[in-house]
């Protein structure tokens, strides 16, 4: 059985786990006396959300166009 890496990275639970772990490490970084703490997870979540959205943008765009078109004709 082959590992489906793309499917794993698009799994919402995997993304939450990756965000928490990376955010914890990012929050411990000390830059000129400034620590982000738990806000590190927020910034990592924003970055991961942008990356995943950019990777799946064509699929999301086509889905939204189809949904809007179907709802327009049904209304």
Residue pairs with C-beta under 8 A, 6 or more apart in sequence:
8 14
9 15
9 52
10 52
10 56
15 48
15 52
18 48
19 41
19 44
19 45
19 48
20 41
22 40
22 41
22 44
22 48
23 38
23 40
23 41
23 42
23 43
23 44
23 45
24 40
24 41
25 40
26 36
26 40
26 41
26 43
26 44
27 35
27 36
27 37
27 38
27 39
27 40
27 41
28 35
28 40
29 35
29 36
29 40
36 43
53 60
